[in-house]
Amino acid sequence: MNLVPKIPFAAVCAVGMAFAGLAHGQLVRQANTTLNLPAELPVTTSYNTANAITGQTFIDPICTAFPPGETNRLYVLERGTDGVRNNVAYDNIGRVVLVTALSTTPAQTVFMDLETYLESPEVNTPLPSHTTNECGMLSFVFHPNYNQNGYFFVYFSITINGQLYQRLARFQATGTPGNYLAATSASPATMTPLLTIYDEANNHNGGDLAFGPEGYLYLSLGDEGGSNDQHNNARFINKDFWGQMIRIDVDNRPENLTPNPHSQPGAIPSAVHAGTYKVPADNPFIGFTSWHNLPISASTVRTEIFATGLRNPFRFSIDPGTGRIFLGDVGQYEWEEVDLIVKGGDYGWSWLEGTHDLVGEPSPTTPPGSGFNPIPPIYEYVSDNSAGGIISGQSVCGGMVYRGNQFTELQGKYLFNDMFGGGGAIAALTETSPGVWTAQRIATRAQIVDWGTDPRNGEPLLCSMLGTILRLERSGTPTGTPPPALLSGTGAFSNLSTLAPNTGIVAYEPNVNFWSDHALKSRWFAIKNTTDTMTFSSAGNWTFPTGTVWIKHFDIETTRGVPATRRKLETRFLVKTATDIYGLSYKWRTDQTDAELVAETGLTEAIPSSSPAQTWRYPSRGECVTCHTQVGGHALSFNTRQLNRMHDHGAGPQNQIQALSNAGYFSTPVSGVNNLPAFAPAGDTTQSLEWRVRSYLAVNCLQCHQPGGAVQGAWDARSTTPTDMANLINGLLVNDGGDAANRFVVPGDALHSMLLKRQQGNGVPRMPPLGTLERDLANEQLVSDWIASLASRQNFAQWQAAQSPPVGGAGDDPDRDGRNNFMEYMTGTNPNASSSGWSYGVMQSGGGVAQFGFTHPANRAAIIETSANLINWETWNAPGNAPLYPAADTQRTITAPLDSPAGFFRVRFEEL
């Protein structure tokens, strides 16, 4: 027995001989001449706007919102109504308007009117400055748990004793817990102020509101007004709230902190209303004693601050797909900017305007050296367009990342506008590579002051100060070749009845199926010519030539569990373009003679005569792009761990990867197929629970949940990341669902394991979020069993701490049996007993065949390596010598001819 640091192995002598391969039926590569799919989908580069709510206009609308779970009602915040009260003209007296029956006959009703409160002598004496310039009702948002608590939050302007303030307040709808979605009104008397901030000017107030994925409330605040940051706010984190983005806990969770005191002049002596909120314990500036190279007292820091150095961040949004915060910061003289806000970020105002030095800035005029590390905008543009830029203007309005279904070409792009310049430019930013953004002007519409979301379909709603809520629509006819209207026109199948593929279209099977609501699936792929090739990777994504096509067909048993009721339901295509992919869906006709192209927006409908009743989602083309990500490999099941299995291509079973390699589909022939990893399906009880769960997570979650993925979640679904490094066990959450005890999984505690909650949709949105409307009970049980088993799982540190007597470090050998502690841990043996050791058999040889028997430890990979000189080692190319993770200690024997003159063997163990 010998030991390589942290890698135990056994070495024994053997005689080597060349390997003799086995004969199999061969897959023969053929060209395909029948597929009739466009290289790219038709594209549109320009758009118009149109009224999104038929027949409805509003008075000075400033933004829209709706609570979670709402699908047919919209709330519009009106910055003001016009009228005369007591012979005094009042403008901008705000109210919330509820629009009902969006999908049929929209109608308006007043949900809450603040007029009485804002006109009261207590608040509004004398004639208020809250009616002028950039004041008024500015933003509102619903609590994530609105249906239970009825809370919503408004940021607005008030005057008290003649002094202007900006206020963040909570209101409550009139209703009952669990039924607030049906509420039709709210009383101003329910107002609970959280912040009332002294304001020395009536511009640069911000301010937008949004709840983050972790359940905290974000508010963006301008620099208090005037020019050149004249009140010198934005450079400081220990002065006022002005020039900042703040993040607060409106639920007063016990783990969070009490805000620092904040005194101010005027009738409201403290900006903070005590007890109404807490500061998240992980806010970035808590405890700071220095800022910009100047000493400060930690007790004076505005610990609510999430990011700093902003001028007038009028609008921002949190992308639901990634959790990234995009913000438009209105410039002063020359430059408008779009920022990607990060926790603790400093965005440079008022030393910088965009990436440029500010002329006429407050003293000091020199940034403080090493203490100043501003984050540049992802995009900036000039006010007068003197350089002939793509857009220009004087007032950027932050927008949203497009996640709708109507405009596939906009999927994932950041949409924003300038309220006035260039006629009101509307633009799209594309992240062409990490951190590199390009702009495209797509439409023109002045005085857009907010971007919201349509509760009916997830499409953008553009709020116009001129009185309408707008939607985007394509302008003109898309250019390019449209996809075939019928499945029969795609050229995929020679016989639609039997789904016999045309020549050059090859069937394949994955090891683990993505959950698809009880559907039964068949798969094919094609590279149309015989010269283009794929690039193989044993551990990462494969790469594919332009024009590669994947086909997935779905059957359903209309009476679940009765094969005689099986019918064709849907056939999907995924096409590799020069830069990305696109997807198409075809819905089978009731008579099963053909399938019709589903509209770009997708379709959700009941499956006819299904028992139990079932609804099916035909994905939109935008949803295809959302799931089939570049980081996920585009074709999600076309990788080593999925295709490393046997499949019959018509001449007997053969390993799929070997068959593809032999047929010439890879740029370089694949060697060592015997040694490749493979995912384990949920039902394979010979494999460990942990490996089956890791396989499930990789197949169903990898496209988003990994570094560079499209979501903010802190865990890593890649099976190549060790479990103890993937933030799975006791992993902290971006959104703990309101319970600080929740983790990704908690050993032995299903109730606090967010993974299981997400699978079930238990108080949180169910995952995966797309492509499924039915729960996956088998894999829920798999995960539940794994969580229970984790109560006895130990990592090395836990194992080490549990030994008695103590055993020392990883390299120590307390029982002097030649096996150090890490090896004893890996093989499941007792480090304090020399009689407890890992067992292996004697290598036998005869006729050039080698045989090696050993105990394969549970939940460990054991891979045999060979060497001729004990220096250079390579994996033994023997059938079965692959990384498996058995459910229990297993006696295994690997037998194969030797393919090299190896004289020594060792076993390398790997943990999940």
N, C-alpha and C positions, 0 to 999 in steps of 0.2 A: 504494500500500500504506500502511495506517495501523495503529496498534496501540493497543488498549485494554489497560491493565495486565493482564498474564497472559492476555489473550484476543486472539489475532491475528485479523485479518479483512481481506478485500479489498473495495475500494469502486470501483464503476464506474457510469457513467450508464446509464439505461435509460428507456424509455417505459412508463408503466403503463396498465392497462386492467382493467376489472372481470372477476372470475373467473366462468366459466360452469361449473356443476356437471354431472356425468354422471348419466344416468338409470340406476337399478338396480331390480331387483325388491325390493319392500318386505316387511319383516316386519310383520305386523299383530298388535298386542297384543290378546289375548282373555282373558276371565276363565276361571278354572278352578272347576268346581263338583263335581269328583269326588274330589279328594284327601281322604283320611280318616285323618288323622294327628292325635294329640292336641297341643294347644298346649304342654303340658308333660308329661313322663313322670310316672307315679305316684311319690309321694314317701313316705318313712318318716322320722319324727322321733325314734323311740325304738328302743332295741336291748336285747337281753339278752346274757349271756355263757353259754357252754357249753364243756364239756371238748373241747379240740381234738384230743387224742390218746386215742383210744378205749381205755378200760380202764387208763390209766396215771396213777399219782400219784407224787409225789416228796416228799422230806424237805427242807423249808425251801428250796425253789428260789428263787434270787435273780435269774437271768437266763437267756436262751437265746441260742444263736448257731449258725451253720453256715458252713463255708468256701465261697468262690466256686466255683461249678460243682456244688454239691450240690443234689439235688432230692428225696431220699427219706429223709434221715437228719437228726436234730436233736440238738444237744448242749445239755444242761441243767446249769448250774452250781448245785450244792446248797451253800447257805451252811453246812450242817452235817448230820451224822448224830448220832443219840443213842446212847450206849452207856456201858459201864463198862470201864475198863482199869486193871488193878492196883489194884482196889478204889477207884479214883478216877473220879468221874463226869465225862465230857467231853461238851460240847455244841459244835455248830458246827465240827466237823472237816470240812473241805470236800472235795468231790470233783466230778469232771465225769462226768456220766452220758450215755451215747450211746443214743439211741433209733433203732432201725433199722426198716425196712419201714413207714414212716409211712402209705403209701397202701394197705396191705393189712392185715397183722397186726403192729402195733407191739410191740416188745419192748425191754427195757432191758438194758444191760450197762455195767459200770463202765469208763469210758475212762481215767481217772486218779484216783487216791486219794492225797491229800496227808496222810492221817492219820498215817502212819509218820513223815513228816518233821516235822509239827507237834507230835507227841508226844515227839520225841527230846529227851534231856536238854540237848543243845546249844542247842536253840531254845526249849524250853518249860519253863523253870525260873524261878520256881515255877509254880503253876497259872495259866495264861495269861489276861491280860486280853483277848486276841484273841478270846475266846469270849463277850464281853459287849457289850451295848448295840449300837452301830452298826458293830461289827467283824465279821470273818469273811471268807469269799470274797465279793467285792463285784462283780467284773465280769470278763469275758474276751472275747477277740476273736481271730479267725484272721487270719493274714497274707494279704494279697491274692494272694500266690504260694504259698499253702499246698500245693497239689498237688505243687509242685516241691521245696519246702524243709521242709515238715512243721511249720512254726513256728506256735505260738499263744501268746498273752500273757494273763497273769492278774494282776489287782490284788487283793491280799489282805492280811490282818493277821497279824503274827507277834509273838512276844515273845522277846527274847534277853537272857539274864541279868536277867530280870524287867522289862525295859523294852519298852514297846510301840513297834512300828514298822509302817508301812504299806509294802508292797513291790510293785513292778511287776517281773515276771519273765517271761522267755521260756522256753517248753518246746518239746520236739520230739516229734512222734508217732513211733511205731515203724513204719518202713516204708522205702520206697525212692523216690528222686526220680521224679516223674511218676506216682506211684501212691499218694501219701499220702491221697487221697480215700477209698481203701479201707481205711485204717488203722483198727484197732479198739482201740488202746491207746496210752498214752504213759507214760513213766516219770518220776516226780518227780526222779530222778537227772539228768535232762537240764536241770534248772533253771539258767538264767543270769540272775541279778539285774541289772536295769538301774538301778533306784532302790530304796533302802531308807531311808525318811524317818522320822526321829525324831518321835514323836508323844506330846505331853504330855496328851492326853485321848483318851477312847475314842468320841467322837462327832464329827460333822462331818468325816468322812473323804472325802466324795464317795462313790464315784467311779466314773465310767463310762469305757469305752474304745471308740474307733472309729477306723478308718482313713479318712482323707479321700481325695477323688478324686485328689490329687496323690501318694498313697502314703505320707503321713506319719501317725504314730500320735498321736491326741489322748487326753488324760487330764484329767478334771475333778477338782479337789481342793477340799475344804471348808476352812474357816478354822482348823482344828485342834481346835475344840471349845470347850466352855464357853458362856457367854453374852456378848453384847456384844463379840464378837471379842476376848475377854479376853487373848489372846496377841498381839493387834495385828499380825496378819499381812496381812490382805486389802488394806490400804492401800499396801502396799509391793511394789515389783518387785525389790528387792535384799536380801530377807530370806530367807524360806523359800519352799517351793513352795505353801504353804497359801493358800487363798483365790484360786486361779488355775485357768485352763485352760492346760495346756501342750501343746506340739506338738514331737515329736522325730522324727528320722530313724533308724529301727531298721535300715536297710540300710547305714548308714555311707557314703553317697555322697561321692565325692571333692570335690564342689563345696561341701560343707557344713562346719560349724565344730565345733571341740572345745568342749564345755561349759566354763563357768567353774568353778573349784573351789568346793566347797560343804562346808565342815566343819560338824560337829555333835557334840553330847555323846553319851556312851554307848559301847556296845561296837562300834558301826559308825561309825568316825570321819568317813566321807564319805557323804553321801546318794547321790552319783553313783558308780556302778561304772565305772571308767575303761575306755574303749574299747568300751563296749557300744552306744553310740548317738552320733549327732552332732546338732547344732542346725541346722535349716534356715537357710540363709543369708539368707532373706527374713523370718525371724521379726521381729516389730515392734519389740522393745525393745533390740535389739543396738546397743551404742554409746551408750546414753542416759547422760547425765551430770546430769540433773535429773529429778525426779519430784514432782508436787504442789508445785511451787515450792521444793523442797529440793534442794540439791546432792547427788549421789551419784557413786560411782566406777563407771565402766563395767565394771571388772573384777569388781564384786560383783553386777552385775545377773544375775538368773536368766533367762538368754537363752532358756531353753526356753519362757517364758511367751508365750502367744498372746493371752490376754485376762485381765483382772484385775478385782478388786473383787467377788468372789463369796463367799457365805456357806456354803451346803452344796449344791453342784450335783450332786445325787445321780444324775440321769439326763439325758442329752442324746442327740440323734441328728443325723445329717447326711443331709439330704434327697437321695436319689440323683437326683431330677429336676432340682434347682437347685443343689445343693452348699451350700445355706444350713444353718446350724447352729442348731437350736432346743434350748433348755435350760430345765429347771425348777430354779429356785433356791429351796430351802426357807427360809421366813422365820422370824422369831423370835417377836415378840409378836403382830403383827396381820396382816402382809401376805405372801402367797405370790405368786411372780412367774414369768412365762414370758419368757425373753429370747431375742432373736435375736443370736447371738454373731458379732461381726466381728473381724477381725484388728486388734489394738491397742486393742480396746474396753475401757473402764473402766465397770463396772456399779454403782459407788457404795458398796458395802458397805465399811466399816461406818459411813459417815456417813448413808447412806440405807437404809431398808428399803422396797423397791419405789421409789416416787417420794416417800416420806415421810421426814421427819427421824426419826432413831432416838433414842429416849429412853434415857438411861443408857449412851450410847456411850463408848468409851475416849477419853482426852484425846489431841490437842485435839478439842474438840467442834465447831469451826467449820471447814467445808471451806476449802481453801487458795485461794480466789479464782479467778483466771484459770487456775490450774494444775489445776483440777478440772472436768472436762467429762463427767459421767456419762451413759451411754446409758440411757434409761428402758426398762422392760419393754414388750413388746408387749401384755401383759395382766397384770393383778394382781387378786387377790381377797382378801377379809378372812377371818380365821380363824373368827369366830363368826357370820357371816352376819347381823349386827345390822341391816345396811342392806337385807336381803332380796335379795341378789345372786343371780345365776344359779347359781353354785356357791360353796361355802365349804369350809374345811378347814384343817388344821394341817401338812400335809406334801405339797407338790406333787411329782408324779412326772412328769418330762418324758417325752413320748411320741414320736410320729412323724407325718410328713405321710403321709396316706393315698394310696397309689399302687396299690391292689389293683384287682380287677375285679368284685367281688361287689356293691359298694355305690356305684353311680354318683354318688349324691347326696353322697357324702363325698369324692369325688375332689379332691385338692389341699388338703383341710382338714387342719389340725394337730390331732391327737387326743392328749389327755393326761388325767391323773386326779389326784385327791387320795387318798392312801393311806388316810386315816381319816375326815376330816371329811365331814359331810353324808351319812354312810352309805357313803362311797367314791364320790364323784361322778366320772363319766367325761364329758368335754366335748370339743367340737369348736370350734376357732377358724377363722373365715373371714376372709381378707383382702379386704374389700369394695372397697377402693381402696388404692393403694400406701401402706403404713404404717398403715392403719386396719383394726383387727381387731374382730370381734364374736364373742361366745361363745354356744354352745348346749349345754345339758346333754342328753346322749343316752342315758346308762345309769347304773346304780349297781352298784358292786361294790367292797367294801372290800379292803384289803391287796394291791392290785396294785402290784408293785414294779419292773416292767420291761415294756417294749414291744419285742417282737422281730418277726421276719418268718417266715412259714411257707415253708419251701423248696419246698413242693409247688405253691403258687399265689400267693405274694407277699402274702397277707393278714396282718393283724396277729395276733400271738400275745401274749397278756397273761399275765404270770407272776404267779401268786398265791402268797403266802407260806403259804397254807393247804394247798398241796400239789398244785395243778393248773395246767396250762398251758391257757389259755382262748382262745376265739375269740369274735368278735362274731357275732350273728345278729339279723335283724330281729324286732321285737316287733309283733305284730298285722299287719293287712293294709294295704299301702300305699294311700293315698287318691289318687284321680284315675282318668283313663281309660287303660286299657292300650292299647298299639299293636296293630294287627291281627295275627293269628296267621299269616296268609298274605299273600303279595305281592299276590294277586288282590284282597284286601280293602283295599289301600291306595288304590285308585282312580288309580294312576299310569298304567296302560296300558290301552288299549282292546283290545289283542290281545297276549296273553302270548307267543304263538308268534313273532310278528314284532317284539315290543317297540314297537309303534306307540303313541306317547304320547297321552293324552287331551288335549282342547282346553285351551289355556292353558299347556301344558307344552312348553318351548322347548329344542331341542337346541343345544349349543354345543361348541366345541373349543378346547383350550389350545394354545399354541405348544410347550410342553415338558411331557411327561408325568412325573408322579411315578413313580418306579420301583415296579412292582407285580408282581414275580416272573413276568415273561413274559406277563402277562395282556393281553388286548385290551379296551380300555375304550370305553364310550359314556357321554355325559353329557347331562343335561337340568336345567332349573331352572324354577321357577314362583313367581310372586306371585299369589295366588289372585284378588284383585280387580283392577280396572283403574285404581285411584286411588292406591294406595300406591306409593312410588317409592324408588329407590336414590339415594345421593349419590355422585357421581363424583369421583375424584381421579386426576390424571395420574401422580402419583409415589407416593402412599401407598395405604392401604387404602380400599376403598369401604365404605360403611355400608348396611345392609339393614333393611327393615321387618320387624317381628315377623311370623312366619308364612311367611317365605321358605323354600322347600324346594329342595334340590339332590339330584339322583339320579345315582348312578354305578353302572354295570353292568359286570361283569367276565365275559368269555369266556376260555376257555383251550383251547389245542390240546393234547389229551391226548397226541398224538405230536408233539413240538415241531417246528415247521416244516412240518407237514402240515395245510393248511387244512381238508381234508375231515374232520379229527378235532375240529374246533372245537365246543365245547359251552358252554352257559350254566353259570356257576359260582356267582356271587353278585351280589346287587343291594343297594346301600346307600342310605340316606337320611340327609340332614343337615337338621335343622329349626332355624330361628332362633326362639328364644324371646324373651320380653321382656327377659331379662337375659343370656342366654348361648346355647348351642346344645345339641342332643342328637343322637345318632346311633343308627341301627338297621341291622341287617344281616339279610338274608334269604338262606338257603342253598337253591339249586335242587335239586329232587328229581332222582333218577337218570333218571326218565322224562321230565323237562323240561316237565312240565305246569304246575308251580307252584313257588313257593319258600316255605320255612318260616322263621318268625322265629327267629333265633339267640338263645340264652339271653343274659342280661345279662353273664355271665362270658366270653362269646366261645367259640370252638371252634377247635381245631387238629386237623387230620386229613389223612390221605393222600388225594390226588386219585386216584380209581379209574382203573386202567388207564393211568396216566400213564407216559410214556416220554420221557426218563429219569424215574425215580420222583421225585415231587414232593409236598411237604407244603404245605398251605395254611392260613393263619391267617384265620379270620373274627373280626374285632376285637370286643373287649368294648366296652360303652358307655363305660366309663371310659377305654379307649384312644382312643375317638373324641374325648372331651373333651381328653385329653392332647395330641393332635396339632392339633386344630382350635382353636387358641388365639385369644384376642382380639387379642393383639399381632400374630399372623399373619394377621388379617383374617377369621377363622372359616372361610369358604369359600376354601381355599388357592389354587385356580386361577381365582378370579373377581376379577380385577384387570386393570389396564391392560396390563401387559407380557405377560400370558398371553392375553388376549382380543383383542389388537390383531393380527388376521389375517382373512383371507377365510373365509367360510363360506356355504354355500348353504342358505338357509331355504326353498327350494322354488321360487324364481323367479329363480335365477341367483346367482352368487357376489357377496357384499357384505361389506364390513368389518363385523365383528361389533359393534364399539362403535358405529359409525355406525348400524347397523340397530337396536340397542337404543335409541339416542338418538331416532331417527326414530319409533320405535314408542311413545315416551313412558315408557320404563322409568326414566329419570333425572329427578331433581327439577328440573334445569336442562339444556337441550340442550347436548350436547358440541360444542365448536367446535375447529377445528384438528386433526381426526383424522389428517390427513396427516403431522402432525409428532410423533405419539406414539411412545414407545419400544416395543420388542417384544423378548422373550427369543428367543435363538437355540438351536434344538435341536442336540444333539451332532453330528448328521450333516450339518449345513449347513456345509460346508468353505469357503464363501465368506466366512464370518464368522471372526473371529480366535479362536484357541484360548482366549485369556483371556476373551473375552466368552461363549463357549460354556460354559466352566467356571463363570464367575460366574452364568450363567443356571441351570446345573445346581444350584449351591449354593443359590441363592435358592429354587428350586422345592422342593428336597428337605430343606432345613435351616432355612429362614427362620422357621418357626413356633416354633422354640426359640432359635436362635442369632442374637440381636440384642438391643440394649439393652431391658430389660424382659421379655426372653424367659424361658423356664422352666428354663434350664440355666446352669451357671456358666462354661462355656467363654468364653474371652476374645476370640474372633473374631466378626466381624459378617458375616452372610450377605447382608445387603441389597445389592442391586446399585447402589443409590444412594450407598453409601459407597465412595469411591475405594479401589482395591486397596491402595495404599500407606498407607492409613489404617485398613484393616479388620483389621489384625493377621494377615494371611494369609502373606505372604512373610517367612520367618524369625520368624514370630509365636511368642511365648512361650506355653507350654501350662500349663493348670491341673494336668494330669497328664502328665508326660513319659514315662510307661510304664517308668520305671526307667533311662532313658538321657538324660543331660543334654544330649546333642547333638541330640535330637529337637526339632523345631519343627513348626508347623502345616504349612508346606511349606518345604523347603530347596532352593534353586535347584540343579538338576542332580543331586540326591541323593534318589532315591526311598526308599532304606532308612531315612532319618531324617525322612521326611515323614509326620507323623501322619495327615494327611487320607487318604492312600492306605492306610495301615495300618488305619484305621477302616473304610474301604470294604471292605477284604479280610477284616477280622477277624483280622489278623496279630498275634497275641499280645495283643490288646486286644479288648474287645467291639465287634462290628460295628455300623456305623451305616448308615442310620437304625435305631434300636433297635426300632421298632414297625412292623408292617405288611409285613414282608419276611423271608423265610427263605432267599432265593436271592441269590447275588451278582450284581451289575450289571456284567458284564464290559465292556460297551461304554463305560460312563462311568468305570470304573476305567482303561481305556486312555486315555480322554480326559484324565483327571487326570494319568496317568503321562506322556503327551506334553507336557502343559503344564509339569510339573515339569522335564522335560528342557529345554524351551525357555527356562525362566527363567534358565538359565545365561548367556544373552546379553541378557536384559532389563535395561534401565537406567531408573531413575527420574531426575529432573532432576539431583539431586546427583551421582549416579554418572556421568551423561552429561557433566556439567560438569567433573568430575575427569578424565575420559578425554580431554578435548580437548588437542591439542598444536599450536601453542603455547597457553597458557592463554587463556581467553576472557573472564574477569571474571564479573560478576554477571548476574542474569536480564535486567536491562534494558539491558545493554551491547550494542554492535553493532560487534565488532572488524573485520568486513569491510566496514563502511559501506555495506551494501546496503539499508538501511532496514528490516531485519528484526532485531529484538533476539534475544538468545540463547534466551529462552524460546520464541519463535516458531520459531526454527530447530530447537529440540528437539522441539516439537510436530509440525512438518512433516517431520522427518527429513532436514533439509538441513545443509550444512557451514557452521558459523559463521565459518570462516576463509577461505571462498572466496565472493566475491560472485557468481561464475558459477553457484553452486549455490543455487537458489532454488525456492520453491514455485511451481508453474505453474497458471494459470487461463486460461480462454478468454475471448473477447470476447462480451459480452452482445449478442445480436441481438434485434431486435423486428420484428414484422410482424403485422398483423391482431390486435394486442393480446396476442400470445403472446411471452413472454420465454424466453430460453434461456441457460443458464449452464453452461459446461464447466470442470472443474477436476480436479486430481489429489487424490484422497482418500487421505491417508496411512494406512498400516496401523495397526490397533488404536487409531484415533482416531475420534471422532464429528466429523462436519463438517456444520454446520447453517447454511443460508443465511438471512440476515436482510435485511429491506428497511427503507428509511427515505425520507421525503420531504425531510428537513431535516438529516440527519447528526446529529441529537440524539435523536430518539425512534425506537427500532428495534423491529421485531416480526418473528417468524419467518414466513418466506414460506410461505403455505399452498399448497404445490405437492406433487403426488404424488412420493414418494421422498425428500422433504426431511425425513428422520427420523434420529434418532441410530443409525446403523449403525456397526459396528466391523469393517471388512474385514480379511481375512487377509493381504492384501498391498496395496501401493500400487496404486490402481485409478483409471483414467480414468472420470469420471462426467459425465453431462450431465443437468441438471434442466430440464425444459421444462414450462411451464404458463402459462395466462392470468394476467395480473396482477389481483389483487382489490383493489388500492388504487393511488392515483396515486404510487407509489414511484419515486423517481428514482435511488436509490442502493442498492447491494447490498454485503453483507459476509458473510464466512464465519466462524463461531465454531467453534473446535476445542475438544473436550473429551477428556481422557484418562480411561481406566478407573481 
